[in-house]
Amino acid sequence: MKAATSTAASTSTPVAHNALPPPSSTTRSSRIGSHSHIKGLGLTPDGLAAGDAAGFIGQTNAREACGVVVDLIKSRKFSGRALLLAGAPGTGKTALALAISHELGAKVPFCPIVGSEVYSTEVKKTEVLSATFRRAIGLRIKETKRVYEGEVTELTPAEAENPLSGYGKTVSHVIVGLKTVRGTKQLRLDPSIYEAIMKEKIVVGDVVYIENNTGAVKRVGRSDAYASSYDLESETYVPLPKGDVDKHKQLVQDVTLDDLDAANARPQGGQDIMSVMGSLVRSGRTEVTEKLRREVDRVVKGYVDQGVAEVVPGVVFIDEVHMLDIECFTYLNALLESPMSPTVVLATNRGKASVRGTDDLRAPHGIPVDLLDRCLIVKTDAYNRDQIGKVLLLRANIEGLKLGQNVLERLSSEGEKTSLRYSLQLLTPASILAGLAGRSQIEVDDIGEMNELFLDAKTSARAIGEDGGYDGGMRA
């Protein structure tokens, strides 16, 4: 009984807030974001919300409406239209947009921005919007190229006297032997290709392919004939290529219109797709003229007409859209009417608000009525106490936190009185406080101490006096 009494007393001993936490174990922690638990919209095959699924709690109508939009985007019948997610802060608007991106998959471009990102000192606001729209339009290019593919059996550089100097020698050409299942071939290649071979660290026994048109060299892996050379190594082994060494191969590349704009704004190298892709690494930001964009669109249209390329319209998500001004809203109307436009998803938490850039224009959600009329509007609902408890429990499981008795009820009550975000933000600090006290789970006393240390937005607002400063009474 004495031991039990001493243990209970030790757990109730107050701990300094600046005390160091106990040494961590060897387990590796991962960064958990605000929406790490969102995996999709959580819909059934019939398009109905499957209760609390895919990380979502509630928001049944909003999820089903977004599911319809996802089907329209996949069938390419929603291009040039806009979806507006409207609701109070902390009701899941950004989570819905993220879920839409999960449902669309990695093959459909998804470009999220915040309304304030357009205010740059380097480029114009309309340029930022236009580049974002172009970044959300993908182009899937299918090219048939003549390549040499096989296992390297010989790699012999031939040297000659340097014509520019009497000292030293230079590589005049390189002899490369390639082998496939069907046969072998010896190639005499340019010295620039030898430099590419050295850069890829290719040696005899590697499987490579060399493009005939550009001379680009790609190391596929190590031939599986060498798989038993070592007991343990980190090589990737590939089988010996089939067919002839000299063959035609179809390559599929995914780029965006913004990639093509940027590559042509600073052209270098050849004019084929691989040269364009190689010029994407650039420094600084530069504006692309409308004339150049029209020329890129003309070339893309030619590719599409020939069946070489396929346009993949993506999604632009503009969060806090009320931060845009009247110029941006006017330009958005023009972008939505353009023949090559992605799907636009907007989100705002404003009610009746002034439109930025105007003196006396007030509009619903801070968006001009002419643009608002183009939008399908989806409303997100506020969470009730039970739903707040489910969200808190979900986040605690995601973060690996253990909750003691009545902790979930206390946090749900706090979320109902203040906000869901405030109660979510108490979880991790409370777990740290519990760890400092030598406990593995959060107790109600930890939540009470967090309320003493931190203020929620409503309490902080009440503590501000009429003169605009704090009146000293921090809590009621």
C-alpha positions as a Markdown table, in Angstrom:
| # | Residue | x | y | z |
|---|---|---|---|---|
| 1 | Met | 0.0 | 0.0 | 0.0 |
| 2 | Lys | 2.9 | 2.4 | 0.8 |
| 3 | Ala | 4.4 | 1.8 | -2.7 |
| 4 | Ala | 1.1 | 2.5 | -4.3 |
| 5 | Thr | 0.7 | 5.7 | -2.3 |
| 6 | Ser | 4.1 | 6.9 | -3.3 |
| 7 | Thr | 3.5 | 6.2 | -6.9 |
| 8 | Ala | 0.3 | 8.2 | -6.9 |
| 9 | Ala | 2.0 | 11.1 | -5.2 |
| 10 | Ser | 4.8 | 11.1 | -7.8 |
| 11 | Thr | 2.3 | 11.3 | -10.7 |
| 12 | Ser | 0.6 | 14.3 | -9.2 |
| 13 | Thr | 3.8 | 16.3 | -8.7 |
| 14 | Pro | 3.8 | 19.4 | -10.8 |
| 15 | Val | 6.3 | 19.6 | -13.6 |
| 16 | Ala | 8.0 | 22.7 | -14.8 |
| 17 | His | 6.9 | 23.8 | -18.3 |
| 18 | Asn | 10.5 | 24.2 | -19.4 |
| 19 | Ala | 11.6 | 20.8 | -18.2 |
| 20 | Leu | 13.4 | 18.6 | -20.7 |
| 21 | Pro | 11.3 | 15.6 | -22.0 |
| 22 | Pro | 12.5 | 12.1 | -21.2 |
| 23 | Pro | 14.9 | 10.5 | -23.7 |
| 24 | Ser | 13.0 | 9.3 | -26.7 |
| 25 | Ser | 13.2 | 5.7 | -27.9 |
| 26 | Thr | 14.7 | 4.5 | -31.1 |
| 27 | Thr | 11.4 | 4.7 | -32.9 |
| 28 | Arg | 11.3 | 7.2 | -35.8 |
| 29 | Ser | 8.7 | 9.9 | -35.7 |
| 30 | Ser | 7.1 | 11.3 | -38.9 |
| 31 | Arg | 5.7 | 14.7 | -39.7 |
| 32 | Ile | 1.9 | 14.7 | -39.4 |
| 33 | Gly | 0.2 | 17.5 | -41.3 |
| 34 | Ser | -3.2 | 19.0 | -40.7 |
| 35 | His | -4.9 | 16.8 | -43.3 |
| 36 | Ser | -2.7 | 13.6 | -43.1 |
| 37 | His | -5.8 | 11.6 | -42.3 |
| 38 | Ile | -7.7 | 12.5 | -45.5 |
| 39 | Lys | -7.5 | 9.6 | -48.0 |
| 40 | Gly | -10.4 | 10.5 | -50.3 |
| 41 | Leu | -14.1 | 11.5 | -50.2 |
| 42 | Gly | -15.2 | 8.2 | -48.7 |
| 43 | Leu | -18.0 | 7.4 | -51.2 |
| 44 | Thr | -19.7 | 4.2 | -52.1 |
| 45 | Pro | -19.7 | 3.0 | -55.8 |
| 46 | Asp | -23.2 | 4.6 | -56.0 |
| 47 | Gly | -21.8 | 8.0 | -55.1 |
| 48 | Leu | -23.2 | 8.1 | -51.6 |
| 49 | Ala | -21.2 | 9.1 | -48.6 |
| 50 | Ala | -20.2 | 5.9 | -46.7 |
| 51 | Gly | -20.7 | 7.3 | -43.2 |
| 52 | Asp | -17.4 | 8.3 | -41.5 |
| 53 | Ala | -14.9 | 7.0 | -44.1 |
| 54 | Ala | -11.5 | 8.0 | -45.7 |
| 55 | Gly | -10.7 | 10.3 | -42.8 |
| 56 | Phe | -13.9 | 12.3 | -43.1 |
| 57 | Ile | -16.4 | 12.9 | -40.3 |
| 58 | Gly | -19.8 | 14.1 | -41.4 |
| 59 | Gln | -20.1 | 16.6 | -44.3 |
| 60 | Thr | -22.3 | 14.1 | -46.1 |
| 61 | Asn | -23.9 | 16.5 | -48.6 |
| 62 | Ala | -20.6 | 18.2 | -49.4 |
| 63 | Arg | -18.8 | 14.9 | -50.0 |
| 64 | Glu | -21.5 | 13.6 | -52.4 |
| 65 | Ala | -21.5 | 16.9 | -54.3 |
| 66 | Cys | -17.8 | 16.8 | -54.7 |
| 67 | Gly | -18.1 | 13.2 | -55.8 |
| 68 | Val | -20.3 | 14.4 | -58.7 |
| 69 | Val | -17.7 | 17.0 | -59.6 |
| 70 | Val | -15.0 | 14.3 | -59.6 |
| 71 | Asp | -17.0 | 12.2 | -62.1 |
| 72 | Leu | -17.5 | 15.3 | -64.3 |
| 73 | Ile | -13.8 | 16.1 | -64.2 |
| 74 | Lys | -12.8 | 12.5 | -65.1 |
| 75 | Ser | -15.3 | 12.6 | -68.0 |
| 76 | Arg | -13.9 | 16.0 | -69.0 |
| 77 | Lys | -17.2 | 17.7 | -68.9 |
| 78 | Phe | -16.4 | 20.3 | -66.2 |
| 79 | Ser | -13.6 | 22.2 | -67.9 |
| 80 | Gly | -14.0 | 26.0 | -67.7 |
| 81 | Arg | -16.4 | 25.8 | -64.8 |
| 82 | Ala | -15.9 | 26.7 | -61.1 |
| 83 | Leu | -16.8 | 25.0 | -57.9 |
| 84 | Leu | -17.1 | 27.2 | -54.7 |
| 85 | Leu | -16.7 | 25.6 | -51.3 |
| 86 | Ala | -18.3 | 28.0 | -48.8 |
| 87 | Gly | -18.4 | 27.5 | -45.0 |
| 88 | Ala | -17.2 | 28.7 | -41.6 |
| 89 | Pro | -13.5 | 28.2 | -40.7 |
| 90 | Gly | -12.6 | 24.7 | -39.7 |
| 91 | Thr | -15.5 | 22.9 | -41.5 |
| 92 | Gly | -13.3 | 21.0 | -43.9 |
| 93 | Lys | -13.1 | 23.1 | -47.1 |
| 94 | Thr | -9.4 | 22.4 | -47.7 |
| 95 | Ala | -9.9 | 18.8 | -46.7 |
| 96 | Leu | -12.6 | 18.4 | -49.4 |
| 97 | Ala | -10.3 | 19.9 | -52.1 |
| 98 | Leu | -7.5 | 17.6 | -51.0 |
| 99 | Ala | -9.9 | 14.6 | -51.1 |
| 100 | Ile | -10.8 | 15.6 | -54.7 |
| 101 | Ser | -7.1 | 15.5 | -55.6 |
| 102 | His | -6.8 | 12.0 | -54.0 |
| 103 | Glu | -9.9 | 10.8 | -56.0 |
| 104 | Leu | -8.5 | 12.1 | -59.3 |
| 105 | Gly | -5.1 | 10.4 | -58.8 |
| 106 | Ala | -1.6 | 11.4 | -59.6 |
| 107 | Lys | -2.2 | 11.5 | -63.4 |
| 108 | Val | -4.5 | 14.5 | -63.2 |
| 109 | Pro | -2.6 | 17.8 | -62.5 |
| 110 | Phe | -3.8 | 19.4 | -59.2 |
| 111 | Cys | -2.4 | 22.9 | -58.5 |
| 112 | Pro | -3.3 | 24.5 | -55.1 |
| 113 | Ile | -2.6 | 28.1 | -54.3 |
| 114 | Val | -3.8 | 30.7 | -51.7 |
| 115 | Gly | -5.4 | 33.9 | -52.8 |
| 116 | Ser | -2.6 | 36.0 | -51.4 |
| 117 | Glu | 0.1 | 34.3 | -53.5 |
| 118 | Val | -0.8 | 36.4 | -56.6 |
| 119 | Tyr | 0.6 | 39.5 | -54.9 |
| 120 | Ser | 4.3 | 39.2 | -56.1 |
| 121 | Thr | 6.9 | 41.8 | -56.5 |
| 122 | Glu | 8.5 | 39.9 | -59.4 |
| 123 | Val | 5.6 | 39.3 | -61.8 |
| 124 | Lys | 2.1 | 40.7 | -62.3 |
| 125 | Lys | -1.0 | 39.2 | -60.6 |
| 126 | Thr | -2.5 | 38.1 | -63.9 |
| 127 | Glu | 0.7 | 36.4 | -64.8 |
| 128 | Val | 0.7 | 34.3 | -61.6 |
| 129 | Leu | -3.0 | 33.3 | -62.3 |
| 130 | Ser | -2.3 | 32.5 | -65.9 |
| 131 | Ala | 0.8 | 30.4 | -65.0 |
| 132 | Thr | -1.2 | 28.5 | -62.4 |
| 133 | Phe | -3.9 | 27.7 | -64.9 |
| 134 | Arg | -1.3 | 26.5 | -67.5 |
| 135 | Arg | 0.3 | 24.4 | -64.8 |
| 136 | Ala | -3.0 | 22.6 | -64.3 |
| 137 | Ile | -3.3 | 21.6 | -67.9 |
| 138 | Gly | -1.3 | 18.4 | -68.6 |
| 139 | Leu | -0.1 | 17.2 | -71.9 |
| 140 | Arg | 0.5 | 13.4 | -72.4 |
| 141 | Ile | 2.9 | 13.0 | -75.3 |
| 142 | Lys | 3.5 | 9.7 | -77.0 |
| 143 | Glu | 6.6 | 9.5 | -79.1 |
| 144 | Thr | 8.0 | 6.7 | -81.1 |
| 145 | Lys | 11.8 | 7.0 | -81.2 |
| 146 | Arg | 14.6 | 5.0 | -82.7 |
| 147 | Val | 16.9 | 3.7 | -79.9 |
| 148 | Tyr | 19.8 | 1.4 | -79.4 |
| 149 | Glu | 19.1 | -0.9 | -76.4 |
| 150 | Gly | 21.0 | -3.7 | -74.9 |
| 151 | Glu | 23.6 | -4.9 | -72.4 |
| 152 | Val | 27.0 | -3.1 | -72.7 |
| 153 | Thr | 29.6 | -5.7 | -73.8 |
| 154 | Glu | 32.3 | -3.2 | -74.9 |
| 155 | Leu | 33.1 | 0.4 | -73.9 |
| 156 | Thr | 36.3 | 1.6 | -75.6 |
| 157 | Pro | 37.1 | 5.3 | -76.0 |
| 158 | Ala | 39.4 | 6.1 | -79.0 |
| 159 | Glu | 41.9 | 8.9 | -78.3 |
| 160 | Ala | 43.5 | 11.3 | -80.8 |
| 161 | Glu | 45.9 | 14.3 | -80.6 |
| 162 | Asn | 44.3 | 17.5 | -79.4 |
| 163 | Pro | 44.1 | 19.8 | -82.4 |
| 164 | Leu | 44.0 | 22.9 | -80.2 |
| 165 | Ser | 47.1 | 22.1 | -78.2 |
| 166 | Gly | 50.2 | 20.1 | -78.6 |
| 167 | Tyr | 49.9 | 18.6 | -75.2 |
| 168 | Gly | 47.6 | 15.8 | -74.2 |
| 169 | Lys | 45.0 | 13.8 | -76.1 |
| 170 | Thr | 41.2 | 14.0 | -76.5 |
| 171 | Val | 38.5 | 11.4 | -77.1 |
| 172 | Ser | 37.7 | 11.3 | -80.9 |
| 173 | His | 35.0 | 8.7 | -80.6 |
| 174 | Val | 33.8 | 5.8 | -78.5 |
| 175 | Ile | 33.1 | 2.2 | -79.5 |
| 176 | Val | 30.1 | 0.7 | -77.6 |
| 177 | Gly | 29.0 | -2.9 | -78.0 |
| 178 | Leu | 25.4 | -3.8 | -77.2 |
| 179 | Lys | 23.9 | -7.2 | -76.8 |
| 180 | Thr | 20.2 | -8.4 | -76.8 |
| 181 | Val | 18.5 | -11.8 | -76.9 |
| 182 | Arg | 18.5 | -11.7 | -80.7 |
| 183 | Gly | 22.0 | -10.4 | -81.4 |
| 184 | Thr | 24.8 | -8.0 | -80.9 |
| 185 | Lys | 25.8 | -4.7 | -82.5 |
| 186 | Gln | 28.9 | -2.5 | -82.3 |
| 187 | Leu | 28.3 | 1.3 | -82.4 |
| 188 | Arg | 30.8 | 4.1 | -83.2 |
| 189 | Leu | 29.5 | 7.1 | -81.2 |
| 190 | Asp | 30.3 | 10.8 | -80.8 |
| 191 | Pro | 32.5 | 11.9 | -77.9 |
| 192 | Ser | 29.7 | 14.0 | -76.4 |
| 193 | Ile | 27.8 | 10.7 | -75.9 |
| 194 | Tyr | 30.8 | 9.3 | -74.1 |
| 195 | Glu | 30.5 | 12.2 | -71.7 |
| 196 | Ala | 26.9 | 11.3 | -71.1 |
| 197 | Ile | 28.0 | 7.7 | -70.5 |
| 198 | Met | 30.5 | 8.7 | -67.9 |
| 199 | Lys | 28.0 | 10.9 | -66.2 |
| 200 | Glu | 25.6 | 8.0 | -65.9 |
| 201 | Lys | 28.5 | 5.9 | -64.5 |
| 202 | Ile | 27.8 | 3.1 | -67.1 |
| 203 | Val | 30.2 | 0.1 | -67.1 |
| 204 | Val | 30.3 | -3.2 | -69.0 |
| 205 | Gly | 27.4 | -5.3 | -67.9 |
| 206 | Asp | 24.9 | -2.5 | -67.6 |
| 207 | Val | 21.6 | -2.4 | -69.6 |
| 208 | Val | 21.2 | 1.0 | -71.4 |
| 209 | Tyr | 19.4 | 2.6 | -74.2 |
| 210 | Ile | 20.7 | 5.4 | -76.4 |
| 211 | Glu | 18.4 | 7.6 | -78.4 |
| 212 | Asn | 19.4 | 7.9 | -82.0 |
| 213 | Asn | 18.0 | 11.4 | -82.6 |
| 214 | Thr | 19.3 | 13.2 | -79.5 |
| 215 | Gly | 22.1 | 11.0 | -78.2 |
| 216 | Ala | 20.5 | 10.9 | -74.7 |
| 217 | Val | 21.8 | 7.9 | -72.7 |
| 218 | Lys | 19.7 | 6.2 | -70.0 |
| 219 | Arg | 21.0 | 3.5 | -67.6 |
| 220 | Val | 18.1 | 1.0 | -67.0 |
| 221 | Gly | 20.0 | -1.2 | -64.5 |
| 222 | Arg | 22.5 | -4.1 | -64.2 |
| 223 | Ser | 22.1 | -7.2 | -66.3 |
| 224 | Asp | 20.7 | -10.1 | -64.3 |
| 225 | Ala | 23.5 | -12.3 | -65.6 |
| 226 | Tyr | 25.6 | -10.6 | -62.9 |
| 227 | Ala | 23.0 | -11.1 | -60.2 |
| 228 | Ser | 25.0 | -13.9 | -58.4 |
| 229 | Ser | 28.3 | -12.0 | -58.4 |
| 230 | Tyr | 27.8 | -10.7 | -54.8 |
| 231 | Asp | 25.9 | -12.0 | -51.8 |
| 232 | Leu | 24.6 | -8.5 | -50.9 |
| 233 | Glu | 24.5 | -5.3 | -53.0 |
| 234 | Ser | 22.1 | -2.5 | -53.8 |
| 235 | Glu | 22.0 | -2.9 | -57.6 |
| 236 | Thr | 18.7 | -3.1 | -59.6 |
| 237 | Tyr | 18.9 | -6.1 | -62.0 |
| 238 | Val | 17.0 | -6.2 | -65.2 |
| 239 | Pro | 16.6 | -9.0 | -67.8 |
| 240 | Leu | 18.5 | -8.9 | -71.1 |
| 241 | Pro | 16.4 | -6.8 | -73.6 |
| 242 | Lys | 14.5 | -8.7 | -76.3 |
| 243 | Gly | 14.4 | -8.0 | -80.0 |
| 244 | Asp | 17.2 | -6.3 | -82.0 |
| 245 | Val | 19.6 | -3.7 | -80.7 |
| 246 | Asp | 18.4 | -1.1 | -83.2 |
| 247 | Lys | 14.6 | -0.7 | -82.5 |
| 248 | His | 11.7 | 1.8 | -82.4 |
| 249 | Lys | 10.4 | 2.4 | -78.9 |
| 250 | Gln | 7.3 | 4.3 | -77.8 |
| 251 | Leu | 7.9 | 6.7 | -74.9 |
| 252 | Val | 5.2 | 8.5 | -72.9 |
| 253 | Gln | 6.0 | 11.8 | -71.2 |
| 254 | Asp | 3.7 | 13.9 | -69.0 |
| 255 | Val | 4.3 | 17.7 | -69.1 |
| 256 | Thr | 2.2 | 20.8 | -68.5 |
| 257 | Leu | 1.6 | 23.8 | -70.7 |
| 258 | Asp | 3.5 | 25.9 | -68.2 |
| 259 | Asp | 6.5 | 23.6 | -68.6 |
| 260 | Leu | 6.4 | 24.2 | -72.4 |
| 261 | Asp | 5.9 | 27.9 | -71.9 |
| 262 | Ala | 8.9 | 28.2 | -69.6 |
| 263 | Ala | 11.1 | 26.0 | -71.8 |
| 264 | Asn | 10.4 | 28.1 | -74.9 |
| 265 | Ala | 10.8 | 31.3 | -73.0 |
| 266 | Arg | 14.5 | 30.3 | -72.5 |
| 267 | Pro | 15.2 | 27.9 | -75.4 |
| 268 | Gln | 18.3 | 25.8 | -75.4 |
| 269 | Gly | 19.3 | 22.6 | -77.1 |
| 270 | Gly | 17.3 | 20.8 | -79.7 |
| 271 | Gln | 13.6 | 21.2 | -80.6 |
| 272 | Asp | 12.4 | 17.8 | -79.7 |
| 273 | Ile | 10.5 | 16.9 | -76.5 |
| 274 | Met | 13.6 | 15.6 | -74.6 |
| 275 | Ser | 15.4 | 18.9 | -75.2 |
| 276 | Val | 12.4 | 20.8 | -74.0 |
| 277 | Met | 12.3 | 18.7 | -70.8 |
| 278 | Gly | 16.0 | 19.2 | -70.3 |
| 279 | Ser | 15.6 | 22.9 | -70.2 |
| 280 | Leu | 13.0 | 23.0 | -67.4 |
| 281 | Val | 15.6 | 23.6 | -64.7 |
| 282 | Arg | 15.9 | 27.4 | -64.6 |
| 283 | Ser | 16.7 | 30.1 | -62.1 |
| 284 | Gly | 14.5 | 33.1 | -61.3 |
| 285 | Arg | 11.0 | 33.9 | -62.6 |
| 286 | Thr | 10.2 | 35.4 | -66.0 |
| 287 | Glu | 7.0 | 36.5 | -67.5 |
| 288 | Val | 5.8 | 34.6 | -70.6 |
| 289 | Thr | 4.2 | 36.7 | -73.3 |
| 290 | Glu | 0.7 | 36.0 | -74.7 |
| 291 | Lys | 2.2 | 35.7 | -78.1 |
| 292 | Leu | 4.5 | 32.8 | -76.9 |
| 293 | Arg | 1.5 | 31.1 | -75.2 |
| 294 | Arg | -0.5 | 31.3 | -78.4 |
| 295 | Glu | 2.4 | 29.8 | -80.3 |
| 296 | Val | 2.7 | 26.9 | -77.8 |
| 297 | Asp | -1.1 | 26.3 | -78.0 |
| 298 | Arg | -0.8 | 26.1 | -81.8 |
| 299 | Val | 1.9 | 23.5 | -81.6 |
| 300 | Val | 0.0 | 21.6 | -79.0 |
| 301 | Lys | -3.1 | 21.6 | -81.1 |
| 302 | Gly | -1.0 | 20.2 | -84.0 |
| 303 | Tyr | 0.2 | 17.4 | -81.8 |
| 304 | Val | -3.3 | 16.6 | -80.7 |
| 305 | Asp | -4.6 | 16.6 | -84.3 |
| 306 | Gln | -1.8 | 14.2 | -85.3 |
| 307 | Gly | -2.7 | 11.9 | -82.4 |
| 308 | Val | 0.8 | 12.4 | -80.9 |
| 309 | Ala | -0.4 | 14.1 | -77.7 |
| 310 | Glu | -3.4 | 14.1 | -75.4 |
| 311 | Val | -4.6 | 17.1 | -73.3 |
| 312 | Val | -5.4 | 16.3 | -69.7 |
| 313 | Pro | -7.3 | 19.1 | -68.0 |
| 314 | Gly | -6.5 | 19.3 | -64.3 |
| 315 | Val | -7.8 | 21.3 | -61.3 |
| 316 | Val | -6.8 | 24.7 | -59.9 |
| 317 | Phe | -7.7 | 25.1 | -56.2 |
| 318 | Ile | -7.7 | 28.7 | -54.9 |
| 319 | Asp | -8.0 | 28.8 | -51.2 |
| 320 | Glu | -9.1 | 32.1 | -49.4 |
| 321 | Val | -10.3 | 33.3 | -52.8 |
| 322 | His | -11.7 | 36.5 | -51.1 |
| 323 | Met | -8.1 | 37.7 | -51.0 |
| 324 | Leu | -8.1 | 38.3 | -54.7 |
| 325 | Asp | -8.9 | 41.8 | -56.0 |
| 326 | Ile | -11.3 | 43.0 | -58.7 |
| 327 | Glu | -8.6 | 42.8 | -61.4 |
| 328 | Cys | -7.9 | 39.1 | -60.6 |
| 329 | Phe | -11.7 | 38.3 | -60.5 |
| 330 | Thr | -12.1 | 40.0 | -64.0 |
| 331 | Tyr | -9.1 | 38.0 | -65.3 |
| 332 | Leu | -10.6 | 34.8 | -63.8 |
| 333 | Asn | -13.7 | 35.3 | -65.9 |
| 334 | Ala | -11.6 | 35.5 | -69.0 |
| 335 | Leu | -9.5 | 32.4 | -68.1 |
| 336 | Leu | -12.7 | 30.4 | -67.5 |
| 337 | Glu | -14.0 | 31.3 | -71.0 |
| 338 | Ser | -10.7 | 30.3 | -72.7 |
| 339 | Pro | -11.0 | 27.2 | -74.9 |
| 340 | Met | -8.2 | 25.5 | -72.9 |
| 341 | Ser | -9.2 | 25.9 | -69.3 |
| 342 | Pro | -8.9 | 23.5 | -66.3 |
| 343 | Thr | -11.5 | 23.0 | -63.6 |
| 344 | Val | -11.4 | 25.7 | -60.9 |
| 345 | Val | -12.2 | 25.0 | -57.2 |
| 346 | Leu | -12.5 | 28.0 | -55.0 |
| 347 | Ala | -12.8 | 28.1 | -51.2 |
| 348 | Thr | -13.8 | 31.0 | -48.8 |
| 349 | Asn | -15.1 | 31.5 | -45.3 |
| 350 | Arg | -16.5 | 35.0 | -45.8 |
| 351 | Gly | -20.1 | 36.0 | -45.8 |
| 352 | Lys | -21.1 | 39.4 | -47.1 |
| 353 | Ala | -17.7 | 41.1 | -47.6 |
| 354 | Ser | -16.1 | 43.9 | -49.6 |
| 355 | Val | -14.4 | 43.1 | -52.9 |
| 356 | Arg | -10.7 | 44.0 | -52.6 |
| 357 | Gly | -9.7 | 46.8 | -54.9 |
| 358 | Thr | -13.0 | 48.6 | -54.7 |
| 359 | Asp | -14.3 | 51.2 | -52.3 |
| 360 | Asp | -18.0 | 50.5 | -52.1 |
| 361 | Leu | -18.6 | 47.1 | -53.7 |
| 362 | Arg | -19.9 | 44.5 | -51.3 |
| 363 | Ala | -20.7 | 41.0 | -52.5 |
| 364 | Pro | -21.5 | 37.5 | -51.1 |
| 365 | His | -18.3 | 35.8 | -50.1 |
| 366 | Gly | -16.3 | 38.8 | -51.3 |
| 367 | Ile | -16.7 | 37.6 | -54.9 |
| 368 | Pro | -18.3 | 39.7 | -57.7 |
| 369 | Val | -21.7 | 38.5 | -58.6 |
| 370 | Asp | -20.8 | 37.8 | -62.3 |
| 371 | Leu | -18.1 | 35.3 | -61.3 |
| 372 | Leu | -20.3 | 33.9 | -58.5 |
| 373 | Asp | -23.0 | 33.2 | -61.1 |
| 374 | Arg | -20.5 | 30.8 | -62.9 |
| 375 | Cys | -19.9 | 28.7 | -59.8 |
| 376 | Leu | -21.6 | 25.6 | -58.4 |
| 377 | Ile | -21.7 | 26.4 | -54.7 |
| 378 | Val | -21.2 | 23.6 | -52.0 |
| 379 | Lys | -21.8 | 24.6 | -48.4 |
| 380 | Thr | -19.9 | 22.9 | -45.6 |
| 381 | Asp | -21.8 | 22.4 | -42.3 |
| 382 | Ala | -20.5 | 23.2 | -38.8 |
| 383 | Tyr | -19.7 | 20.1 | -36.6 |
| 384 | Asn | -21.8 | 19.1 | -33.7 |
| 385 | Arg | -20.4 | 17.9 | -30.4 |
| 386 | Asp | -20.4 | 14.2 | -31.4 |
| 387 | Gln | -18.7 | 14.9 | -34.7 |
| 388 | Ile | -16.1 | 17.0 | -32.9 |
| 389 | Gly | -15.4 | 14.0 | -30.6 |
| 390 | Lys | -15.0 | 11.7 | -33.6 |
| 391 | Val | -12.5 | 14.1 | -35.3 |
| 392 | Leu | -10.5 | 14.4 | -32.1 |
| 393 | Leu | -10.4 | 10.6 | -31.7 |
| 394 | Leu | -9.3 | 10.2 | -35.3 |
| 395 | Arg | -6.5 | 12.8 | -34.9 |
| 396 | Ala | -5.3 | 11.2 | -31.7 |
| 397 | Asn | -5.1 | 7.8 | -33.4 |
| 398 | Ile | -3.2 | 9.3 | -36.3 |
| 399 | Glu | -0.7 | 11.0 | -34.0 |
| 400 | Gly | -0.4 | 7.9 | -31.7 |
| 401 | Leu | -1.8 | 9.7 | -28.6 |
| 402 | Lys | -3.5 | 7.9 | -25.8 |
| 403 | Leu | -6.5 | 9.7 | -24.1 |
| 404 | Gly | -7.4 | 9.0 | -20.5 |
| 405 | Gln | -10.9 | 8.8 | -19.0 |
| 406 | Asn | -13.2 | 11.8 | -19.8 |
| 407 | Val | -10.5 | 13.5 | -21.9 |
| 408 | Leu | -12.4 | 13.1 | -25.1 |
| 409 | Glu | -15.6 | 14.6 | -23.5 |
| 410 | Arg | -13.6 | 17.5 | -22.1 |
| 411 | Leu | -12.0 | 18.3 | -25.5 |
| 412 | Ser | -15.4 | 17.9 | -27.3 |
| 413 | Ser | -16.9 | 20.4 | -24.9 |
| 414 | Glu | -14.0 | 22.8 | -25.5 |
| 415 | Gly | -14.4 | 22.4 | -29.3 |
| 416 | Glu | -18.1 | 23.2 | -29.0 |
| 417 | Lys | -17.6 | 26.3 | -26.9 |
| 418 | Thr | -14.6 | 27.6 | -28.9 |
| 419 | Ser | -13.7 | 25.9 | -32.1 |
| 420 | Leu | -12.7 | 22.5 | -33.5 |
| 421 | Arg | -9.2 | 23.8 | -34.4 |
| 422 | Tyr | -8.5 | 25.0 | -30.9 |
| 423 | Ser | -9.4 | 21.6 | -29.3 |
| 424 | Leu | -7.2 | 19.9 | -31.9 |
| 425 | Gln | -4.3 | 22.2 | -31.1 |
| 426 | Leu | -4.5 | 21.2 | -27.5 |
| 427 | Leu | -3.8 | 17.5 | -28.2 |
| 428 | Thr | 0.0 | 17.6 | -28.8 |
| 429 | Pro | 0.9 | 20.1 | -26.1 |
| 430 | Ala | -1.1 | 18.1 | -23.6 |
| 431 | Ser | 0.7 | 14.9 | -24.6 |
| 432 | Ile | 4.0 | 16.7 | -24.0 |
| 433 | Leu | 2.9 | 17.8 | -20.6 |
| 434 | Ala | 1.8 | 14.2 | -19.8 |
| 435 | Gly | 5.2 | 12.9 | -20.9 |
| 436 | Leu | 7.0 | 15.4 | -18.7 |
| 437 | Ala | 4.9 | 14.0 | -15.8 |
| 438 | Gly | 5.9 | 10.5 | -16.7 |
| 439 | Arg | 2.5 | 9.4 | -18.0 |
| 440 | Ser | 1.8 | 7.7 | -21.3 |
| 441 | Gln | -1.7 | 9.1 | -21.7 |
| 442 | Ile | -3.3 | 12.5 | -21.6 |
| 443 | Glu | -5.5 | 13.2 | -18.5 |
| 444 | Val | -8.2 | 15.8 | -17.9 |
| 445 | Asp | -5.8 | 17.8 | -15.7 |
| 446 | Asp | -3.5 | 18.3 | -18.7 |
| 447 | Ile | -6.3 | 19.8 | -20.7 |
| 448 | Gly | -7.1 | 22.1 | -17.8 |
| 449 | Glu | -3.5 | 23.3 | -17.6 |
| 450 | Met | -3.4 | 23.8 | -21.4 |
| 451 | Asn | -6.4 | 26.1 | -21.0 |
| 452 | Glu | -4.5 | 28.2 | -18.5 |
| 453 | Leu | -1.5 | 28.4 | -20.7 |
| 454 | Phe | -3.2 | 29.1 | -24.0 |
| 455 | Leu | -6.1 | 31.2 | -25.1 |
| 456 | Asp | -8.7 | 30.4 | -27.8 |
| 457 | Ala | -9.7 | 33.1 | -30.3 |
| 458 | Lys | -13.0 | 34.0 | -28.6 |
| 459 | Thr | -11.4 | 34.4 | -25.2 |
| 460 | Ser | -8.6 | 36.5 | -26.6 |
| 461 | Ala | -11.1 | 38.8 | -28.4 |
| 462 | Arg | -13.0 | 39.3 | -25.1 |
| 463 | Ala | -9.8 | 40.3 | -23.3 |
| 464 | Ile | -9.2 | 43.2 | -25.6 |
| 465 | Gly | -10.4 | 46.5 | -24.1 |
| 466 | Glu | -12.2 | 49.3 | -25.8 |
| 467 | Asp | -8.9 | 51.1 | -26.4 |
| 468 | Gly | -7.6 | 48.2 | -28.5 |
| 469 | Gly | -5.2 | 46.9 | -25.9 |
| 470 | Tyr | -5.5 | 44.0 | -23.4 |
| 471 | Asp | -7.5 | 45.1 | -20.3 |
| 472 | Gly | -5.6 | 42.7 | -18.1 |
| 473 | Gly | -8.5 | 40.3 | -17.5 |
| 474 | Met | -7.3 | 37.5 | -19.7 |
| 475 | Arg | -10.0 | 35.1 | -18.7 |
| 476 | Ala | -13.6 | 35.4 | -17.4 |
